[in-house]
């Protein structure tokens, strides 16, 4: 959200007071973002940020007029989630193990095997790591609440290797190489190298590691509510997108009802070709 404000919203609207910004100004910002070639989802996140800004201003008594971004005419988004299969995931982990950027590579590996959000992992502090219970605490998650990321044995191994590399009392699991006592800021360079070395499809995003984690759990028949807890979703509807990854599992579940009723299965019949 801060990046949206700093890079585009403030440069476009920053010369005006809150009560001077109109719906036309919001529409002009929307056109500008579209003309820049930004994806529909990115445009919508900018508009949502502006709407939230005015809502907060009203809550804090800084703005009493109508929210000009209340109905910003969001763009239609089409799903483009990509998922890594087992071979691609193995290739990525091997590429990360061989990468020169050890902290960034370890952070990406942890993202892949936990389904965590990028900032949750990059900002992880040693004080929030509980290897005894195999948990990583996120004091303030996306929804503002505390949540815990479950650490599998593979994830625990990644964290233990980071602990062995820890310098002094640095507070962050993935430290910045440039700023003392600060977390790693970005892993895009490591991602670009490792994804290329692993032969992953062009356009694959770091966030797709999270989708891959959820989709493989869905394929294994993991209940959606459990997937939602692992990902830190507050609403089941957010996790519902992964239901289509386990169609045969859903068919089997539906069939269990007729089995419980003791209904006989129909005999197989040949269907003539049309």
Secondary structure, 3 states (H helix, E strand, C coil): CHHHHHHHHHHHHCCCCHHHCCHHHHHHHHHHHHHCCCCHHHHHHHHHHHHHHHHHHHHCCCCCCCCCCCCCCCCCCCCCCCCCCHHHHHHHHHHHHHCCCHHHHHHHHHHHHHCCCHHHHHCCEHHHEECCCCEEEECCCCCCCCEEEECCHHHHHHHHHHHHHCCCCCCECCECCCCCCCECCCCHHHHHHHHHHCCCCCCCCCCHHHHHHHHHHHHCCCCHHHHHHHHCCCCHHHHHHHHHHHHHHHHHHHHHHHHHCCCCCCCCCCCCCC
